[in-house]
Every structure is written in C-alpha cells, then in structure tokens.
Amino acid sequence: MLKIPQKTFSLGLTPSTSNGTNKKVVVIGLAWEYGWDGWAPKDLSMIMNKAAIQFKVYSTGGKIAGLPLAAAMEDYAGKAAWIGFAGKYISYKNDETWATVTLPIGDFDWDMFDADPSNVKTDAYSI
C-alpha cells in the first residue's frame, strides 16, 4: 500500500514589475520537491494507470486554462518523468475560484526520459 501524507501549503506570487504597458511581467524561477516514507523507493508501476496527484489551485482572475508549471517523478538513477500543467488536467465544479488539478501518474513521460516508475525517489514541481 502506498501511503502519502496529506500536506497543505499555499504559494502566493504578486507581480511587482511592469513593462510599460498595462500588463504585468514577472519572471520567477522556483522549484520544490519532497520525498515521503523516509525516502524509501516507491513502486508506482502497478498503479500508474489508476493513480494521480491531485490538488486545488485558487484563482482570482477567473478560470485557469493552463499553468506555467511542470511536475516530475524522479527515480533513484536521477532520471525524471515530466508532465506540464496543461488545460486538460484542470477542472472546475461550481465556482470559478478553485480549480482541481489532476496529474495522472501514467501521463508523466516515463518512456521519453527513460525514468523507472518502479524506483521513484521523489516528486518535484517547477515554475
């Protein structure tokens, strides 16, 4: 059984620069990763077509069509399978402020990056 602790955190980013137009321009580089279960290897190969990483994203500007983020599952050989936060992974129920992001484990690019889903060390997120 794969047990993942429930984590709650928020990340707020406020644009503070302008390019001389009415549009705000922000360039931010941020990445974070974490392991669980004492960093023991996780075998996701048997659940990769049934499981997903899911979380909520808050928007103050209406519905989100996509996010400039990427997620990775890194194995103990240092190879990572990546996925982008495309619109097909974002859904809404009744209101337009909270979106549900669902990243199916099987949609990560395991083959393209030659990553091993049976020996996962960590998951990582990058802006």
C-alpha positions as CSV (number, residue, x, y, z in Angstrom):
1,M,0.0,0.0,0.0
2,L,1.3,3.4,-0.9
3,K,0.7,6.0,1.8
4,I,1.2,9.6,1.1
5,P,0.9,12.2,3.8
6,Q,-1.7,14.9,3.3
7,K,0.1,18.3,3.0
8,T,-1.4,21.7,3.0
9,F,0.5,24.7,1.8
10,S,0.0,27.8,-0.2
11,L,2.2,29.8,-2.5
12,G,1.3,33.4,-3.3
13,L,3.0,35.3,-6.0
14,T,2.3,39.0,-6.7
15,P,3.6,40.7,-9.8
16,S,5.6,43.8,-9.0
17,T,7.2,44.9,-12.2
18,S,5.7,46.5,-15.3
19,N,7.0,46.6,-18.9
20,G,5.4,50.0,-19.6
21,T,2.1,48.6,-20.7
22,N,-1.0,47.7,-18.7
23,K,0.3,44.1,-18.4
24,K,2.4,42.9,-15.6
25,V,5.5,41.0,-16.3
26,V,7.0,38.6,-13.8
27,V,9.8,36.1,-14.2
28,I,10.1,33.7,-11.4
29,G,12.1,30.6,-11.0
30,L,11.0,28.3,-8.3
31,A,11.3,24.6,-7.7
32,W,10.5,22.3,-4.8
33,E,10.5,18.6,-4.2
34,Y,9.8,16.2,-1.4
35,G,10.0,12.6,-0.6
36,W,7.9,10.6,1.8
37,D,8.1,7.4,3.8
38,G,11.7,8.1,4.8
39,W,12.8,8.5,1.2
40,A,12.3,4.7,0.5
41,P,11.9,3.8,-3.2
42,K,8.2,3.7,-4.3
43,D,7.0,1.3,-6.9
44,L,4.3,3.1,-8.9
45,S,4.4,0.8,-11.9
46,M,1.4,-1.2,-10.8
47,I,-0.8,1.8,-10.1
48,M,0.4,4.3,-12.7
49,N,-2.7,3.8,-14.8
50,K,-5.0,4.1,-11.8
51,A,-3.4,6.8,-9.7
52,A,-3.0,10.6,-9.9
53,I,-1.6,13.5,-8.0
54,Q,-4.4,15.9,-7.2
55,F,-4.6,19.3,-5.6
56,K,-6.5,22.6,-5.6
57,V,-5.4,25.9,-7.2
58,Y,-7.0,29.2,-6.3
59,S,-7.5,31.9,-9.0
60,T,-8.6,35.5,-8.5
61,G,-8.8,36.1,-12.3
62,G,-11.4,33.6,-13.5
63,K,-11.0,30.1,-14.8
64,I,-7.5,28.9,-15.4
65,A,-6.8,27.4,-18.9
66,G,-3.4,26.1,-18.0
67,L,-0.5,26.8,-15.6
68,P,3.2,27.5,-16.4
69,L,4.3,24.7,-14.1
70,A,5.8,21.3,-14.5
71,A,5.9,18.2,-12.3
72,A,8.4,15.4,-12.3
73,M,8.7,11.9,-10.7
74,E,12.5,11.3,-10.2
75,D,13.9,7.8,-9.8
76,Y,17.0,6.7,-7.9
77,A,19.0,6.7,-11.1
78,G,18.4,10.5,-11.3
79,K,16.1,10.3,-14.3
80,A,12.8,12.1,-14.2
81,A,9.5,11.7,-15.9
82,W,7.9,15.1,-16.5
83,I,4.4,16.5,-17.1
84,G,3.1,20.0,-17.8
85,F,0.0,21.5,-16.2
86,A,-2.0,21.6,-19.4
87,G,-5.6,22.6,-19.5
88,K,-6.8,19.0,-19.8
89,Y,-5.6,18.4,-16.3
90,I,-7.6,21.4,-14.8
91,S,-11.2,21.1,-13.9
92,Y,-13.9,23.1,-12.1
93,K,-17.0,22.1,-10.3
94,N,-19.4,25.0,-9.4
95,D,-17.3,28.1,-8.8
96,E,-14.6,29.8,-10.8
97,T,-12.1,30.4,-8.0
98,W,-10.9,26.9,-7.0
99,A,-9.7,24.6,-9.8
100,T,-8.8,20.9,-9.3
101,V,-5.5,19.9,-10.9
102,T,-5.3,16.1,-11.6
103,L,-2.0,14.8,-12.9
104,P,-2.4,11.1,-13.8
105,I,0.8,9.1,-13.0
106,G,0.6,7.3,-16.3
107,D,0.6,10.6,-18.2
108,F,4.1,11.5,-17.0
109,D,6.7,11.0,-19.8
110,W,8.3,7.8,-18.4
111,D,9.5,6.4,-21.7
112,M,10.7,9.7,-23.2
113,F,13.0,10.3,-20.2
114,D,13.8,6.6,-19.5
115,A,12.6,7.0,-15.9
116,D,11.8,4.0,-13.8
117,P,8.3,4.1,-12.2
118,S,9.2,1.1,-10.0
119,N,12.0,3.0,-8.3
120,V,10.7,6.5,-7.6
121,K,12.6,8.7,-5.1
122,T,10.7,12.0,-5.1
123,D,8.3,14.2,-6.9
124,A,9.2,17.7,-7.9
125,Y,7.5,20.8,-9.1
126,S,8.9,23.7,-11.1
127,I,7.8,27.1,-12.2
